[in-house]
Amino acid sequence: MVEEQIPAEGQMRQKNTARPVPAGCANCSNRRPGWFCSLGSAVLADLELATSTISLPAQASLFTQGEDARCLYLICSGYLKLIAGRSGEREMIVRVAGPGSMLGLYAVLSHGVHEVSAESLTAAQLRPVERDRFLNFLRIHKEAQLRAVQCICQEYRFALQDACRIALSETVAARLGRLLLELGHQIGEQLEGLSFRFPLLLTHEEMASMTCTTRETVTRTLGQFRKDGWITIEDGMVTVHQPDRLQSLL
């Protein structure tokens, strides 16, 4: 496996600070394996032959909305945000993607362009798969075809969650509560009981853009959630102790 420093798509201008990656998918230690990570060993071996590993520093562009989708990307480590809208104009973060996620699948399958931009929140390691190679991989492996359909269904679910968060939640507390629940599902880990936690990767201003409110309101509402004992924020991690309370806001 070859590790590259510059992805096929992207505009990296910063020094790479990411750590070396595991030697192949078989040695991956991710606790949240993605749809394609758990394919059979023979199928996975074919996919690995078509990919190498790239390093992306924090706050670097991977691809931009409107660019031709030449590759899709499997996230091995790190976190990226997906942004709708163009730089300098109105933008909105639509999702945070972490290890195991696949980026650009719909655009590759439709021979289209990226509908969102992707930017790293942390240093990340990714495995790009060229469009033609991936389509050939799908033609050969029926199991992979099913996984691709499952990934598209998941993207639909995320889009529906975005719409519901904005359109159906009448209060800021409800919108922010829904966002915390979504982040827990997308990039979090389950703790004892119903509690879960996830890394705090977004600024209050970014969370405000996702909940159609202001930074000050996000700060005040999170403070109230903490005061009520529903969440704690410590060492860059958000722990949701009472997800049922957040759910009751919806």
C-alpha positions in Angstrom: 0.0 0.0 0.0 1.4 3.4 -1.0 0.7 6.5 1.1 0.4 9.7 -0.9 0.4 13.2 0.3 -1.9 14.9 -2.3 -5.3 13.6 -3.2 -6.6 13.3 -6.8 -9.1 16.1 -5.9 -8.5 18.9 -3.4 -6.5 22.0 -2.7 -4.2 21.1 0.1 -1.9 24.0 1.0 -0.9 23.0 4.5 1.8 20.7 5.8 0.6 17.1 6.4 0.3 16.4 10.1 -1.5 13.1 10.1 -0.1 9.9 11.5 0.8 6.9 9.4 -2.2 4.7 8.6 -2.6 0.9 9.3 -1.1 -1.4 6.6 -4.3 -2.1 4.8 -8.0 -2.4 5.7 -7.5 -5.8 7.3 -5.5 -4.1 10.1 -7.9 -1.2 10.6 -8.9 -0.6 14.2 -11.9 1.7 13.6 -14.7 1.2 16.1 -17.2 2.3 13.5 -16.5 0.3 10.3 -18.2 1.6 7.2 -20.5 -0.1 4.7 -17.6 -1.4 2.6 -15.2 -2.1 5.4 -16.9 -5.4 6.4 -17.0 -7.0 2.9 -15.6 -10.5 2.6 -11.8 -10.7 2.5 -11.6 -11.6 -1.2 -13.9 -8.7 -2.1 -12.0 -6.3 0.1 -8.7 -7.4 -1.3 -9.9 -6.4 -4.8 -10.9 -3.0 -3.5 -7.6 -2.5 -1.7 -5.7 -3.2 -5.0 -7.6 -0.3 -6.6 -6.8 2.2 -3.8 -3.9 3.9 -2.0 -4.0 6.0 1.1 -3.8 9.8 1.2 -3.2 12.2 4.0 -5.3 15.4 4.5 -4.4 18.0 7.1 -7.0 19.8 9.1 -8.9 22.6 7.4 -8.0 21.5 3.9 -10.3 21.1 0.9 -10.9 17.6 -0.4 -13.3 18.5 -3.2 -15.6 21.5 -4.1 -19.2 21.7 -5.0 -19.6 21.6 -8.8 -16.3 19.8 -9.4 -16.4 16.7 -11.6 -16.5 13.6 -9.4 -13.4 11.6 -10.5 -13.2 9.7 -7.2 -15.1 8.6 -4.2 -13.4 8.5 -0.8 -13.5 6.1 2.1 -12.6 7.8 5.4 -10.2 5.7 7.4 -9.6 8.2 10.2 -10.4 11.8 11.0 -13.5 13.9 10.4 -14.7 16.1 7.5 -17.6 18.5 7.1 -19.8 18.6 4.0 -20.9 22.1 3.0 -23.7 23.2 0.7 -23.3 26.5 -1.0 -20.2 28.3 -2.3 -17.4 30.1 -0.5 -18.1 33.8 -0.1 -21.8 33.2 -0.4 -24.3 31.7 2.0 -23.1 28.3 3.2 -24.5 25.5 5.4 -22.9 22.5 6.9 -25.1 19.6 6.1 -23.2 16.7 7.7 -20.1 15.7 9.7 -18.5 12.5 8.3 -16.1 10.3 10.2 -14.3 7.0 9.9 -16.1 4.4 7.9 -18.1 7.0 5.8 -18.0 7.2 2.1 -18.0 10.5 0.3 -19.0 11.2 -3.3 -20.8 7.9 -4.0 -23.9 9.4 -5.6 -21.8 11.7 -7.8 -19.7 8.9 -9.0 -22.6 6.5 -9.7 -24.4 9.2 -11.7 -21.2 10.3 -13.5 -22.0 13.8 -12.2 -20.4 16.5 -10.1 -20.1 16.9 -6.4 -23.3 18.4 -4.9 -21.4 19.6 -1.8 -17.9 20.6 -0.8 -15.8 18.5 1.7 -13.3 20.1 4.1 -11.4 18.4 6.8 -12.1 19.3 10.4 -9.1 17.3 11.7 -6.2 15.6 10.1 -7.6 12.6 8.1 -6.6 9.5 6.2 -8.7 8.5 3.2 -8.7 5.9 0.5 -9.7 7.4 -2.9 -11.2 5.0 -5.5 -11.2 6.3 -9.1 -14.7 6.3 -10.7 -14.0 3.8 -13.5 -12.3 1.4 -11.1 -15.1 1.6 -8.6 -17.8 1.0 -11.3 -15.8 -2.0 -12.5 -15.5 -3.2 -8.9 -19.3 -3.0 -8.5 -19.9 -5.0 -11.8 -17.7 -7.8 -10.5 -19.0 -8.1 -6.9 -22.8 -8.3 -6.3 -22.2 -7.9 -2.5 -20.7 -4.6 -3.1 -23.7 -3.5 -5.2 -25.9 -4.1 -2.2 -23.6 -2.0 0.0 -23.7 0.8 -2.5 -27.5 0.8 -2.4 -27.4 0.9 1.4 -25.0 3.8 1.3 -27.4 5.8 -1.0 -30.3 5.0 1.4 -28.2 6.3 4.3 -27.5 9.5 2.4 -31.3 9.9 1.8 -31.9 9.5 5.6 -29.3 12.2 6.4 -30.9 14.5 3.9 -34.3 13.9 5.5 -32.9 14.6 8.9 -31.6 17.9 7.7 -35.0 18.9 6.3 -36.8 17.8 9.5 -34.3 19.7 11.7 -34.9 22.9 9.9 -38.6 22.7 8.9 -40.3 20.7 11.7 -38.5 21.9 14.8 -40.3 25.0 16.1 -37.8 26.1 18.7 -34.1 26.6 18.8 -33.7 24.1 21.6 -35.5 21.5 19.5 -33.3 22.1 16.5 -30.1 22.0 18.6 -31.3 18.9 20.4 -32.0 17.2 17.1 -28.5 18.2 15.9 -26.9 16.7 19.0 -28.8 13.4 18.5 -27.8 13.3 14.8 -24.1 13.9 15.6 -24.3 11.2 18.2 -25.7 8.8 15.6 -23.3 9.8 12.8 -20.0 10.1 14.6 -20.6 9.1 18.3 -20.2 6.0 20.4 -22.7 4.4 22.7 -22.0 4.4 26.5 -23.7 2.6 29.3 -27.5 2.8 29.1 -28.8 5.3 26.5 -25.9 7.7 26.9 -23.5 8.4 24.1 -20.6 10.8 23.3 -19.0 12.3 20.3 -16.1 14.7 19.5 -17.0 18.4 19.6 -15.7 19.3 16.1 -18.0 22.2 15.2 -17.8 25.8 16.5 -20.9 27.4 18.0 -21.1 29.5 14.8 -21.1 26.4 12.6 -23.8 24.8 14.8 -25.8 28.0 14.5 -25.7 27.7 10.7 -27.0 24.1 10.9 -29.9 25.1 13.2 -30.9 28.5 11.6 -30.0 30.6 14.7 -27.2 32.7 16.1 -24.0 31.8 17.8 -25.0 33.5 21.0 -28.3 31.5 21.1 -26.4 28.2 20.6 -24.0 29.1 23.4 -26.9 30.0 25.7 -28.9 26.9 24.8 -26.0 24.5 25.3 -25.4 26.2 28.6 -29.0 25.4 29.6 -28.6 21.8 28.5 -25.5 21.5 30.7 -27.2 23.2 33.7 -30.1 20.8 33.4 -27.7 17.8 33.4 -28.7 16.6 29.9 -25.2 17.0 28.5 -21.6 17.6 29.6 -18.8 19.0 27.5 -15.3 18.2 28.6 -11.9 17.6 26.9 -13.3 18.2 23.5 -16.1 15.6 23.9 -19.8 16.0 24.2 -21.5 13.4 26.4 -25.3 13.2 26.1 -26.6 11.8 29.4 -30.3 12.1 28.8 -31.1 11.7 25.0 -34.7 11.1 25.9 -34.9 14.7 27.2 -33.5 16.0 23.9 -35.9 13.8 22.0 -38.8 15.2 24.0 -38.1 18.6 22.6 -38.9 17.5 19.0 
